[in-house]
Amino acid sequence: MKRSEVLGIALLGALGVSPASAQQAGKVYHVGILSGRTLAYDRLLLAAFRHTLSGLGYEEGANLEILYRSCGGYYERLPALAAGLVHAKPDAIVAVSPLAVAAAKRATASVPIVMCDVSDPVADGFIAGLSRPGNNITGTANMAGLLSGKRLQLLKELVPHLRRLAVVRNPSNPTSLNTMRGLDEAARTSGIQVFAVDVRSPEQIDAAFETIAHRRADAILVLTDAMLMSNAAPAVRLATAHRLPAMAGSDTVAKAGGLISYGASEVGVWSQAATYVARIFKGTKPADLPVEQPTSFELIINLKTARALGITVPQSILLQATQVIQ
């Protein structure tokens, strides 16, 4: 059984959803997905989403239609895409990234919205509180800012000489601001100087690495962002060219050749989103569905990259790893 299947099935009982009672006879349910990323990035996650819904009794081509819309990291396209989804009158919209949630929120106050890849939805003004969201929005909150200390600790163990850390961020993404606050607090106690390098579009990645090299960073941390993760491969190539250890919250960076990633399981988050959608299909209002944090986290180490950079990975980190890339 695949990992996505295990995660999806484990969540069913926790959320009180059973496949047998999931659907109304003869009805076709429609769910819109509004993503800030690219289809290439989302493809495997969409498969996990579909699989979880299938296990709950909702099957594409039978009683389910998925309307996927992606801005490909160009956030200015999100409002029009959100309006188009609302016009299609879906039973629910899954919004992936804070700006996708904001666009969906502006487009409708009635269609249920399920959040994915959002750090602090209360601070962002999407919901009133985690236990009682209070409007048409619910879903998951990854609380990325709270993981900053753990990421710095792991990076410091891998790069003992770390003194200057470049944080590659998209300032258009409100999650970046929350995460930077957490990093600044964690850095003060670890003796690491953190500086932000802003990247608002794929075209700015080359210039960002020129800045990083000029400021003599010892390592980089790429913040989770739809546009940045969709362009992880060119960013990692530049990090490798400058012999910079690269870390991120998404496994995309480690799998593209970065050194390490640590964050919530994206497959798990999308499986959670599917269970929220199933509850909404059954008639539960988003205001009555508490916002949850991810149920699983992944630590991925790229040993091939570590060897190329001359980095010895401590056994303590290898023992924590959920995946080691050889």
N, C-alpha and C positions, 0 to 999 in steps of 0.2 A: 504494500500500500504506500502511495506517495505521501510525502510530508504534508502537502496541501490537503490531502484527504483526511489525514489524522487530525490536523488542526481544525478543519471544518467540522468533522463529526464530534470532536470533543466539545466544541462550542454549542452544539445543538441543545444538549441537556441543560447546560448552564443558563441558556436564554429561554428555556421552556418551549422549544419549537420541535414539533414532530412532523416527519414527512407525511404521514397518513392524514393529518388534519390541515395541511398547509394550504390547499387550494380549493376554490369554489368551482364546482362543476361547470364547464363550458366557458369560463372566463379566461381571457388572455391578459396577463399582467405586463405592464410596460415599465421599465426602469431606464432612466437616462443616466449616463456617466459623463460628467464634465471634468476633464483632466487637464492639468497644466503641463503634462509631460507629452512625450511622443508615443505613438502606437507601438513602435519598436521597444520602447522601455516598458510599456504597460502590458505587453502581450502575455507574458507568463502569469502576471498578476490577474489579468482578466480570466485566464484559464482557471485559476484557483477560485475566483469569484463565481464563475459559471458552475464549477464542480460542486461548490458548497450549496448553491441554490438548487442544483439538480438533486443533491441528497435531501433537500428539504421539500422536494416535490414540484419544483419549478424548472421546466425543461424548455430550452430554446427550440422553436419549431413546433412546440405543442401548446403550452400555456404561458410562455414567456417570450418577450421581445426585449432585447437590449439595444438601446440607442447610444452609441459611443461617439463622443465629440472631444477632440483634443486641440489645444492651441499650439502644441509643439514647443512650449517654452516662451511663446510670444504672448505675454499676458494681456496685451491690449485687445486681443481677439476674444477674450473670455466673455465680456458682456453680450456680444452678439450671439455667441454660441449658447449662452445661458438662456437668452430670450427665445432662441429657436427651439431649445428643449422644452421650455415651458409651453410654447405654442403647440407642441406635439401632445400635450396633456398626459404626461407620464404619471404613474401611480407613486413614484418616488424618484429622486435624483441623488446619485452618489457624487459628491464634489470632492475632488482630489487636489489638495493644496489650499492654503488659506485664501489666496486670491480667487480660486474657483468657488470656494464657499461664499466669499463676499459677493461675487457676481451672481451666484444663484440666489442669495438672500435678497439682493436688489431686484431680481427678476420676479420673485414670487414670495408671497407671505402665506400661501396656502398649500402648495405642493410640498410634501415631506422631503427634507434634505438630510442625507447621511454624510457626515464628514469623514474624510481620510487624510492622513498626512498633515494634521494640524497640531501645533504645539500647545498653545494655551487658548482655547476658544472663549474662555471667560474674559481674559485680558483683551482679546481681539474684538470683543463685543458681539460675538455670535450667539451666545446663550447667557442666561441669567446665572446658572450654576450647574455643576457637574451632576448632582443628584436629581435636580429638577430643571431641565433645560428651559422650559417655560415658553417655547414657541414652536415653530415647525422644523427646528434643527436638532439633530442628535448625532450620535456616532462615536468615534474614538478620538482621544487626545494623547499624542505621544509624549508630551511634556519634555521636548527635546532639551530645553534649558537645564533640566535637572540631571541630564546625563553628562554635562560638560566636565564635571570633576572626574568622573570615571574615564572619560576619553583622554583627558590630560594625564591622568595617572598611567594609563596604558602606554601612551606615547612617550612619556618620560622614562618608563622602564625599557622601552625599545631603543630610545635615543637618549642615553644618559647625559650627553653634552648639550641637550636642548636648552637654549636660552631665549631664542627669538622664534616665535611661531606666527606664521602668516595664516590668517583666516580668510579664505576665499568665500565671499558671500554675494548674494543678490540683494541689494538694499530695497528693491521693490517688494520683497517678500517680508511681511511683518514677523515671521518666525525668526528671521535672521537677527532682528533686534533683541528678541527674548533670549536667543541662544548666546549672543554676544555678552549680554549682561551676566549670564551664568559663567561664561568663560572668563570674563574679567575678574569675577569674585574668586573663582578657582585658581586663576593664575597668580593672584596676589599672595596666596599661601604657598605656592610652589616655586616661586622665584623665576617664573617665565614671563617674558615680555610678549604680549599679544598685540598684533596690529592687523586691522582689517584691510582687505584689498577688494574693492567693489567690482563686480562683473554684472552688468545689466543685460547683456546679450552675448550670443556665441562669438560675435565679431570682436569682443573685448578681451577674450581669453589670452591671446598672445601678448597684448600689452600688459595684462595683469602679471604674467610671469616675468616680464622685464622688470616690473616694479619689485616683485618678490626677490629677484636676483640682486637688484640694486641695493635693497635693504638687508641683504645677507641673512635671509631666514635660514634656520636650521631644519625646518620641517613645515609642512602645510596641513591645514585642516580644511576640508571642503565641506561647507555647511549644506545640509539637505535642502535642495531646492529643485523644482521641476526642470527649469532650464539648465542648471548646472549638472544635474544627474543625467539628463538626456545628452549632455556633451561631455560625459566623464572621460571617454577615450582620448580625445585630444588634450584634455587637461592633464591626464596621467602621463601621456607621452611627453609633454613639456616638463612635468615634474621629474620624470626619469632622465631627460636630457640634462637637467640641472642637478641631478643626483640628490633630489629632495625626497625624503620619506613622506608619503601622502596618506592621510587618514580621512575617514568620512563616517557619517552615521548610516549610510546606505551601502549595501554589499556591492553595488554597482562599481564603486571605485576600486575595491580590492580585487574584484573579478576582472577589471580592466587593466590591472597591473599595479595598482596602489599597494601600499604596505599592509594596511589594516583597516577594518571597518568594525564599528560597534554601534548597534542600535536595534530598534524594534524590528521584528520579523515582518517584512512587507507582505509576505504571503499570509501570515497570521492576521494582519490588519485588514486585508481585503476579505479574508474569510469572515472576520468579525462584521465587516460592512454587509456582507451577504446575509448574515443572520438578522441584522437590524432591518434590512429590506424585507425579509420574510415576515418579521413581526408586523411591519407596517402593512404588508399585503393582507395580513389577517385582521387588520383593523385597529391595531394599537397606535395611539397618537405619539408623535415624536416627543411631545412635552412630557409624556409619561415613561419615556425610555432613558434611564440615566446614561450619561456619557461615561464610557469606560476607557481605561488605559490599556495598552497592549498587554497580551498575556504571555508573550515570549520575546526574548532578545537574542541576537546573534552576534558572535565575535568571530570574525574571519581573518585569518592571517595568510598572507601570500609569501610563502617561504622562498619561492623563486626570486621575487623582488628583494627580499631580505638578503639573500646571498649576493645578488648583483650590487647591493648597496654596502656590502660588508657588515651587515647587522646580524648579531647573534640573538636569536629569539629565546628569552628565558623559558625554562621548562614550566615555570608557574603560569606563564601566559598560554603556552601550548596546551596545558591541561584544562584551561578555561574555554579554549576555542571550540566552536560548534562546527567549524570547517577549516581545514588547512589545505591551501592550494600549493601543490608541489611544482 
